[in-house]
Amino acid sequence: MLHIRVACPGELTGNLAERLRAHPGVVNLVILPTVSAALPADAVQLDVASGAANSVLRELRDLGLGHDNPIIIESVDAAITDAPHRPAWLRSHLGEHAPVWDFVEARITGEASYPPSFFALLIFAGLIGACGILTNSSILIVGAMVVGPEYSAIVSVALGIERRDGHSVGQGLIVLAAGFLAAIAITLLFALCIRWLGEIPELYRRGVRPVSDLINSPNMFSVVVAVVAALVGVISLTMSRTATLIGVFISVTTIPAAADVGVSVAFGHWREARGSALQLLLNVVVLIIVGALALRGQRLVWRRWT
């Protein structure tokens, strides 16, 4: 269930109220008339069943709402009622409700903001990944994957491609390129410092680098994992299964590959650096392309159910 709030101009309130009262998926409709000349709009609040949310949001947009004043959507964790469920509340296909596309797009675009903290987290994740590579610690590699915020930019680019929004695509690609280059540069400096100080772990010095070898050797399985992770990521976002996104973060070798590029260049391991760069490019491209295709595919699949 979703809770929706919107400021509605007084001349539209009667029409909106009539439409919402007739909608079988709407409950708890509350309309608060305007009390201030400085805010000439009525406050409209309602709860809507997930299966009916797309049609209700279309009703709001048909009246021109959502332009000057945003439509606020909140997810309701639980609803307690002894009343029999109406058909709209059970409207699903094989137990699944259609994604609420306005809600999904708002979440993706809302997270597609790139303040300095975005780049800082990417750099910190790269440093954690560099430590994992030098010490052959898989745990640190997983930690770097979780810390890295790059998936928000990747899925924003995928949505931009699917919606043919060139601005979002361009902005996301520039941010990804700048962020990964920054992470590579800082990990390169970090690895040079480690080399200059003579603090190179013995196993890494002797060429025993299982973690690095895994990262810088892209193969068919890298493609399979990236494809599956892209599908899981999109399904997690569209079906509001956010906990599953953690699995996406720790499945795809993006920031560890960037870290391995920096470390390998610092130690003059050029073949490994090329392999890691290819791994990074492969994963980012596959995530974007498959993500865009998965978004479009879900829209087509759910079209008859909304």
ZIRAJO-V968308 format. One line per field, one symbol per residue. phi: phi as a letter, one per 30 degrees, with the letter a starting at -180 (. if undefined). psi: psi as a letter, one per 30 degrees, with the letter a starting at -180 (. if undefined). burial: + if it has 16 or more other ideal C-beta (glycine too) atoms within 10 Angstrom, else -. Layout:
# ZIRAJO-V968308
phi = ???
psi = ???
burial = ???
This chain:
# ZIRAJO-V968308
phi = .bcbbacceedcddddddddddddccbhdbbcddbbddbdaddcbacbdedcdddddddddddidjcdcddcbbdcdabcacddddeddcdabhiccdedddddddddddddcbdeddddddddddddddddddchcddddddddddecdddddddddddddchcddddddddddddddddddddddddddddddddicdeeddddidbddddddcbdaeddddddddddddddddddchcddddeddecccdcddddddddddddcicddddddddddddeddddedddddddddddddddedcc
psi = kkkkkkkkkeffeeeeeeeeffkfgklhkkkjlkgkffiikkkkklkkkefgeeeeeeeeefgglgdekljkkkkkekkkkfkkkleffgjljhgkkkkjeeeeeeeeeefhkilefeeeeeeeeeeeeeeeeeghjeeeeeeeeeekgfeeeefeeeeeeeghjeeeeeeeeeeeeeeeeeeeeeeeeeeeeeeefghkkeeeefgjieeeeeegikaefeeeeeeeeeeeeeeeeeghifeffeeeegfkideeeeeeeeeeeeggieeeeeeeeeeeeeeeeeeeeeeeeeeeeeeeefefg.
burial = ++-+-++++--++--++--+--+-+++-+----+------++++-++++++++++++-++--+-+-----+-+--------------++-+-----+++++++++-+++-++-+---++-++++++++++++++-++--++++++-++++++++++++++++--+--++-+++-++--++-+++++++-++--+------+--+----+-++-+++-+---+---++-++++++-++++--------++-+++++++++++++++++-+--++-++++++-+++-++++++++++--+---+---+
